[in-house]
């Protein structure tokens, strides 16, 4: 049943689709798209409330708890998350019994991508930000029929995961394949992106990750190569020339498919999308690309965000060229789109601005970074962007396999923080903790040893802490934030919760009774 290939009807108007695991980020995003295409949507999930509940509520959709009673003969198709299977989930068991056609989320997304001129954004890091940036720019281009699906809520989309241009609704179905653009974040885990039908691919980065599925770097690299080879004859690969893994992957794919058009971007790139990083000033990143005469600006911190912006601009420009348009004519709109991008849910998200009882100004940021490279580049970006702020980083590692495989890299990823707080490992349902000889305390000890050898500020001040449980760190964090600031940090504190775990409530839990400032930091994403 799970292996069958099912196609949805091209016209979804009035088609009843039930989503199993409807609260997942990707699932909720696909629900948005199918809903606006006229489908009748129902869905089931667990009782816990997630931020996607707000998206579903806006559509008038109320998820129900998993139960075989949810599945009736009136349901024409099932779309289900890979987190659930036919042996254990009651909805899927009943669907199988009734013979209702079922599609994995990735299959449904792949089917939708086959209806348009589709562009897949992929990479170990940066794909959500790059997708959000691309969509925010395309929103400014009022003559391009475009639809975007990101892997998180994007502020500039209107606090949803998707954006659909009004022009799409006016296109006849037979014209969408060539005359509309679909841009989606595509996931490498378990080769999910192999269901996608790309005409262009943007590759941000390749390195070892998801060690439970890809034991070696070569395993994950080869998955990206296979995805790139799904491009049609003379398809385009836009790739980051500053990322060693992306460059290697692009060359391996080109050796297999010399018809593929390679389009590099970044500081190491040649051609139109060669990047020159200019400066950080007034909490703005300014930079130039060879194809434009004037500087571009971004409100997001970090050089890695500038790279994501360069990739997004490159993709948009190549889309414009596909439509026979000249990118230079759109520079003003592209620039406006970059400035309107303020991140997304758990992507350098400013969740609060407050003053402590002692009068210190605090910006609270939450970020999903959970790989050592992402942590290192993100915190370094904050250090450069928020020069006048003392940084307190609370990090929770996700999955035992990733922590074990990249232990030394994790320990070396937090050097730019003034204070580091660590916790137990946030496990995955696909892992058994008893199978591993590693704990959160292992990472803490490795981090202390590394930072002492590196001579970091946190080590010098004995400011590396371990709390097994998340909220046990609240009192210490409040004490740290209320300490008098040294002269080099005149602007206050930056408190960061980081990781794919559940430490994010600390950002809202500290000083819970202290009112937030009306005037926040520049670039506030609230």
HELIX and SHEET records of a PDB file:
HELIX    1   1 UNK A   25  UNK A   36  1                                  12    
HELIX    2   2 UNK A   52  UNK A   58  1                                   7    
HELIX    3   3 UNK A   68  UNK A   70  5                                   3    
HELIX    4   4 UNK A   90  UNK A   98  1                                   9    
HELIX    5   5 UNK A  105  UNK A  113  1                                   9    
HELIX    6   6 UNK A  127  UNK A  140  1                                  14    
HELIX    7   7 UNK A  155  UNK A  157  5                                   3    
HELIX    8   8 UNK A  166  UNK A  169  1                                   4    
HELIX    9   9 UNK A  173  UNK A  175  5                                   3    
HELIX   10  10 UNK A  176  UNK A  179  1                                   4    
HELIX   11  11 UNK A  189  UNK A  195  5                                   7    
HELIX   12  12 UNK A  217  UNK A  228  1                                  12    
HELIX   13  13 UNK A  244  UNK A  256  1                                  13    
HELIX   14  14 UNK A  303  UNK A  322  1                                  20    
HELIX   15  15 UNK A  327  UNK A  330  5                                   4    
HELIX   16  16 UNK A  331  UNK A  340  1                                  10    
HELIX   17  17 UNK A  372  UNK A  385  1                                  14    
HELIX   18  18 UNK A  400  UNK A  405  1                                   6    
HELIX   19  19 UNK A  407  UNK A  411  1                                   5    
HELIX   20  20 UNK A  433  UNK A  435  5                                   3    
HELIX   21  21 UNK A  440  UNK A  454  1                                  15    
HELIX   22  22 UNK A  457  UNK A  460  1                                   4    
HELIX   23  23 UNK A  470  UNK A  473  5                                   4    
HELIX   24  24 UNK A  474  UNK A  481  1                                   8    
HELIX   25  25 UNK A  505  UNK A  509  1                                   5    
SHEET    1   A 5 UNK A  64  UNK A  65  0                                        
SHEET    2   A 5 UNK A  40  UNK A  45  1                                        
SHEET    3   A 5 UNK A  16  UNK A  20  1                                        
SHEET    4   A 5 UNK A  77  UNK A  80  1                                        
SHEET    5   A 5 UNK A 101  UNK A 104  1                                        
SHEET    1   B 7 UNK A 160  UNK A 164  0                                        
SHEET    2   B 7 UNK A 146  UNK A 154 -1                                        
SHEET    3   B 7 UNK A 181  UNK A 185  1                                        
SHEET    4   B 7 UNK A 117  UNK A 122  1                                        
SHEET    5   B 7 UNK A 200  UNK A 203  1                                        
SHEET    6   B 7 UNK A 236  UNK A 240  1                                        
SHEET    7   B 7 UNK A 261  UNK A 265  1                                        
SHEET    1   C 3 UNK A 275  UNK A 281  0                                        
SHEET    2   C 3 UNK A 284  UNK A 289 -1                                        
SHEET    3   C 3 UNK A 296  UNK A 298 -1                                        
SHEET    1   D 6 UNK A 349  UNK A 355  0                                        
SHEET    2   D 6 UNK A 361  UNK A 367 -1                                        
SHEET    3   D 6 UNK A 492  UNK A 498  1                                        
SHEET    4   D 6 UNK A 389  UNK A 395  1                                        
SHEET    5   D 6 UNK A 419  UNK A 422  1                                        
SHEET    6   D 6 UNK A 464  UNK A 466  1                                        
END                                                                             
